[in-house]
Amino acid sequence: MLFAGEDRTVRIWEKNACVQTITHPAISVWTVAVCSENGDIVTGASDRLVRVFTREPQRYADAAAIEQFSEDVKSSAIPQQSVGNINKEKLPGPEFLTQKSGTKEGQVQMILESNGNITAYQWSMAANQWVSVGTVVDQAGSDGRKISYNGKEYDYVFDVDIEEGKPPLKLPYNVSQNPYEVARKFCEDHKLPLTYLDQVTNFIVQNTQGATLGQSTSQGADPWGTDARYRPGDATAPQAPPQPPAPKAKILPQKDYLDILTANHNPIFKKLQEFNQALVNDGSKGLSMNPSDVEQLNGAVSLLEKGSAKDIDPSAIDLIVKAATEWPEDKRLPGLDLLRLLFAAEEPVAYLTTEQNILHRLANSGVFAPTSPLNNTMMAVRSLSNLFKTDVGRAVAGNEFDQIHESVSAFLTTPNRNLIIAITTLYINYSVLLAGDNNADRVLSLLDDLNKILHGAKDSEAIYRALVATGTLLSLDSDFCEAGRDILQLPSAISAAEKQAKEPRVKNVVAEIREKLQG
């Protein structure tokens, strides 16, 4: 027996028990039916799509379609009104998902993520695991009003005027999405330079007026985003990308450094406060911060949010380093996140490297050990990537290449998407840096690492970044092309990457790399 409820879930009942659920929180199920011949279930939903669910493997969709459906479910925004009042302070963290099993099919569990968001998970009896079904929001889009664009529903569809006299580009965005990932895809789809990633990200955050998860809602915003349209030279458009140059015919070599600066400062600080209070409650006075420390840290976070990291007092930096390197591993992530932001500013980097010997402290903290929580390692690698934002940081990255390389090389085959993307971003930055310092040993060691990444990576973004780094290093000298071809067997890795990530951008950069290897 089937039942389609108002909570946007289809439930399958057998012998008075629910044995399976099919959920998509962002979509209302309009109708549901059973095919009498084979038992398949057909649903019609508010997104104007008909979906067929089957238990017969021969009728399964291809892996890409199934993965896309799963990703759509994970990225859904669940209106808080539909789940009632939630006390964030009493919600368990992500560790709950690996420590406790569900008791029935479709059981819902709210989890407080490390970034302050609340994610809903459902228990699947068939898979014997918790499955993410969306992020709970109380922001724009939570009232169910969506904007249709290219057959999909969005909370916002911005107009972006790139060139005078030409139609604006559409930038669709849901509040449940990562602004950085949306900005990245927008730049790639329209062949805009990767250097505009951070500016486009800030454009999204600013013009949703806090509708990004964890922030406050703006009332009465134009749902089409036309009042937040970006126009080159418009002083009222906050943090909008400037008019980009004409797209380059060639991708390689990469000439610009990449950084990872997007942050939700308030949730980071609140999580740090929460962890500090837990240390106080546990009697860990040597590790916890006193009220004056917390107040000082609050001021530092405010300065980071305003882009005034140079004005942060060194004593506040010391507190961040303490939280990032000395607190228990399960409480370090907020401190590491703040350290990531400090690494992008010249004055803090100078202090961190001369007074704190921060790279040595990170290594000794165990953040690069095999047993370290991968989110901690990922955030530490993101910090290293941000070193390339300033001249001082680039000098540190060059001088400390051996230590940094040793720290990250143990994670080249990690299945963690965020970590491998952070590593490949770091390698892109090193490939750009080495263009001014053609160090053969370093180039070959990086090419060897990238060879391993390309053989094992599954994520298309990580593959693309690894290819860009590889091609940039090969552009330095024909001898490196020869070594890559004859010694490292790079053509095999390139073929494996192309087979794994069948995207136009991957094919384009692969073609350029092959041309270099053959030359």
VEXGUDREN-570949 format. One record per residue (C-alpha): x, y negated, z negated. Coordinates in pm, whole numbers, plus 32768, in hexadecimal, padded with zeros to 4 digits. Layout:
BEGIN
XYZ;...
//
This chain:
BEGIN
800080008000;807A7EA1804E;80457D5E7F92;80B27C058009;80B47B157EE2;80BE799D7EB9;822679BE7E42;828C7A037FAB;82DA7B707F67;82527CA68013;823A7DCE7F23;821F7F397F87;815E80137E93;815A818C7E7D;80A1824E7D70;804C81127CAE;81B880A77C9F;82737F9D7D60;838E804F7E18;84147F397EF2;84017DC07F22;84437CE38050;84847B797FF5;84DD7A3480A2;84A279197FA6;84AC780180A7;83A278A18183;823178DB8141;81B07A2F81B6;807579F38285;80197B5882DA;80977CBB82B5;803C7E02835E;80AB7F6C837D;80ED802184C5;8020815E84A6;810282218593;824B81FF84DB;8207814C8391;82CA801283ED;825F7ED2833D;82227D978407;82177C3B836B;81B47AEB83F9;823C79BC8342;823878438337;837E782983F8;82C378AA852B;838679EF8535;83047B548533;83E07C488477;83D07DC28481;844F7E8F8358;849880008387;852D812782CC;85A581CC840D;87178185844E;86F081A585C7;8608807885C6;86E47F9B84EC;874D7E4A8577;88BB7E1B85C5;89A67DCA84A8;89B97C5A8506;883F7C2D84F4;882B7CDB83A3;89497C0B831B;88A47ACB839A;875E7B2582EB;881A7B6881A7;88D17A1C81C4;87897966820A;86F579FD80CE;882779A27FFC;882578398077;86B178068034;863F76EC7F51;854277667E4E;845E76547DC5;847E76407C4C;8304761A7C35;82E177807CAF;83B778127B98;8345773B7A73;8418768C796E;857E77097956;866576D17830;87BB76C778D6;886E76E07789;87DF783C774C;882178CE78A5;893379D578CC;8A5C799D79B0;8AC47A677AE5;8B5F7B747A0A;89FD7BE979BA;89DB7C717B1D;8AF27D6E7AEC;8AAC7DC27981;89357E097983;884B7EBC7A72;86E27E687AB9;85C77F337A23;84D57F297B48;84C37EDB7CBB;84AB7D677CFF;85097CFA7B9E;857B7B8F7BAF;86A47B0B7AEB;871579A07AE5;888E796A7AD7;8946782A7A7C;8A6278157B77;8BB777807B26;8B63764B7BF5;8A2C76027B25;892F76827C23;8823777F7BC9;880B78AB7CB2;86F079A87CB6;87457B187CDC;865B7C407D12;86A37DA57CAF;86A17E9E7DCF;866280027D5F;86CA80887EB4;88187FD37EB6;88427FE97D3C;88B87E817D2C;884E7D197CF7;88057C617E3B;88177AE57E58;86CD7A557ED3;871078E07EBF;876C77B17DF0;867277087D09;864C75967D54;857C747C7CC8;85E5738B7DDA;8576731F7F32;84EB74447FED;846474EB7EB7;830474787F06;8301755F8031;8309744B8137;83FF74A88247;846A74178393;847474FD84BF;85A774EA859B;861075EA86A2;851A76E78616;859476CB84AE;851B76078381;85F3750682CF;85D7740C81B1;86867300827F;86D972C783EC;87C3719A840B;880570D18545;897A709C857D;89D76F998684;8B2F700086FF;8B4A6F2D8837;8A9D6DEE889F;89996E2289AF;897B6F99897A;8864705288BF;88B07094874F;891E71EC86E0;883F72A885ED;88D0731484A0;87E2740A83F2;8811744D827F;876A75108166;87AE74B37FFB;8804761E7FB2;8927761080A7;8A8F75B98063;8AC0745880F3;8C2774AC814F;8BC175DF821B;8AAD751C82CC;8BA374078320;8CA0750483A0;8BA175A68487;8B2B74518501;8C8F73EC855E;8CCC7537860C;8B82753986CB;8BC273DD8754;8D3B7404877E;8D9172F78683;8EEB72F585E0;8F0A73C0849E;8F99728983FC;8E37720283DA;8DC073248303;8DD4726C81BB;8D3471308242;8C0F71EC82D9;8BE872A98192;8BD8716480CE;8AE270DC81CC;89FA72018180;8A2071E28007;89EB706A8004;88C4706780F2;880271798047;880370837F26;8850718E7E28;8777729D7EC5;88AC73767EC9;888874847DC2;88BC74137C60;887572A27C9D;874871C07C85;863C718C7D89;85FE70547E57;849070057E8E;83FA6F9A7FD5;851E6FF580B6;84DD70078229;84C77182826A;856B715883BF;868F70A08329;86736F7D841B;86A46E808306;87EF6F2C82BE;88606F3F8426;89D36F178454;8A476E11854C;8BB66DC58590;8C166C8184E4;8AD86C748411;8B516BFE82BD;8A156C7B8215;8A4E6DE48276;8AFB6E7A8142;8C2E6F4E817E;8BC56F8E82E6;8CBF701283E2;8D596F0C84C6;8D2F6F298639;8E0B7050869F;8EF0704F87CA;8E99711388FF;8EB6728B88C6;900E7314890D;903374128A20;911D74E4894B;90EE756887EA;925C75B087A9;932B753C8705;926A74C385D7;92F1736D8577;921E7307844B;9220738682E7;90DF74118254;906673D080F2;8F4F74548016;8EC3732F7F52;8D4B73657F3C;8CD9737E7DD1;8BA9735F7CEF;8C5472A77BD3;8B3E72A77AD1;8AFF74217AD8;8C75745D7ABF;8C8E73837989;8B56741C78EB;8BDD757A791D;8D2875137883;8C6C74817759;8BA875C47736;8CE376977736;8D8C75AD763F;8C6575CF7551;8C807749756F;8DEF77317506;8D8B765473E0;8C81774F7377;8D807869738E;8E6D77AC72A9;8F75777D73B9;8FE6762B7338;9138764573E0;909476597537;8F5975897512;8F4474127541;8ED073217436;8DBD721E747E;8EB6710D74D9;8F5C71FC75D2;8E0C72477671;8DC170D4768C;8F117095772F;8ED671B27820;8D8271237878;8E2E6FE078DA;8F25709D79B5;8E0C71537A6A;8D5E70057AA7;8E9C6F797B40;8EBE70AC7C1F;8D58707E7C92;8DA16F127CE7;8EDD6F6F7DA5;8FBD6EC47CA5;90936FEC7C3A;91C66F097C28;912C6E617AF6;91066FA17A2C;91CD6F9E78EB;92DD70AA78D5;924B712A778E;9107717A7846;91CF7233794E;926F72FC7835;9114736377BE;90B673D9791C;91F774A27936;91B1753F77E5;905275A9784E;90D5762E799A;91FC76F57916;91CD774177A3;905B77827770;8FD978E97789;8FC5795A78F4;8E4A795E78F8;8E4477ED7895;8F54775B7976;8E9277197AB7;8E1875B67A63;8F78754E7A01;900575E27B42;8EF9752D7C09;8F6473E07B72;90D074397BAE;9076746D7D1E;900073047D2F;913372807C7B;921673307D76;918F724D7E89;91FE710B7DDE;936170877DE9;938E700A7C84;92FC713F7BD9;93CC72257CB8;950871697C5C;94B5718B7AEA;944772F77B06;958273657BB6;9684729A7AF4;95F1729D7995;951D73D67993;95D974B97A88;947C751A7AF3;94D676227BF7;95A176DE7AF5;948776C179F7;938877417AF0;945F786D7B43;949D78BA79D2;9329789A7984;92E579D77A4B;91FF79317B48;92BC79DF7C62;92C77B317BB5;92057C547C51;91247C5E7B1D;90C77AED7B2D;8F5B7A977B77;8F587A557CEC;8E99790E7CC5;8FB5788B7BED;90B778F47CEF;8FE978597E05;8FD2770C7D50;9148770E7D0C;919177497E7F;90A2762E7EDA;916F75537DF2;92AB75B17EAD;920375597FF7;91B473FF7F74;932473BB7F32;9342736480A3;925A723A8077;937771548007;94E5711E8056;9544717B7EF4;947872BA7F05;9509731D8055;966772F57FCA;960A73DA7EA8;956F74DA7F94;96AC74DB8064;979B74F47F3E;96D176037E90;968276D37FC3;971E78117F3B;965D78087DF3;951277AF7E9E;954478BA7FA7;958D79C27EA3;9456795E7DDF;935D797D7EFD;93F47A967FD1;93637BA27EEE;92027B447F5C;92227B5580D7;91317C7980F6;90347C067FF2;8EC67C408051;8E667AFF7F99;8DF77A0B80A8;8E3A78C97FEA;8F9479397F82;900779A380DD;8F82785D8171;9045779C8069;9180786080C2;915A78298239;911D76B681F9;926376AC8134;931577598254;928B765F8350;93197548827C;946B75F28267;946B762583E0;943574AF840F;9542745D830E;963F754083B7;9616747F84FB;96F6737B8459;97DE747683B7;9816759C849E;9884769B8397;989F77EB8448;988D78C1830E;975078168298;96AB782283EE;96ED79968414;967779E782B3;9532792A82F1;950279D48443;95327B24839B;94287ACC8299;93377A4E83A2;936C7B8F8463;92ED7C518334;91C67B648305;915A7B838470;91667CFD845F;90867D0C832D;8FA87BD6831E;8E337BFC8359;8DBB7A978330;8DB679C7846E;8E1C788483C2;8F4C79288322;8FA779C8846F;8F8C787C8527;906477C68429;916578DD842E;917178C785A9;919D774C85A2;92BC777184AA;93587884857E;933E77BD86C0;93CA7686861D;94FB7743859E;953077E286F3;95297686878C;9663762686CB;975B76EA879E;975F77F388AF;983C78CE87D0;971A78F286DE;963A796587FB;973A7A6B8857;975A7AE286EF;95DF7AE386C5;95B27BAF87FF;96D27CA887E5;97137CC9866F;95CF7C7485BB;94ED7D0786CA;94077BDA86B7;93457C3687F5;92AD7D5C8738;923C7C78861C;91B07B7B8712;90E37C8A87BD;90607D07866E;8FF67BA7860E;8F4A7B6A875B;8E8A7CAF873A;8E1B7C5C85D9;8DB07AF28613;8D017AD08762;8CD479578766;8D2B785E8879;8E1A779D8798;8ED478E08747;8EEA794188B5;8F7077E8890C;908777E8880C;90DB7955885C;910578F689CA;91F777E2896C;92C078CB8889;92D779D58997;935578D38A8A;946A78788998;94C679E38954;94D57A338AC6;95A278FF8B17;
//
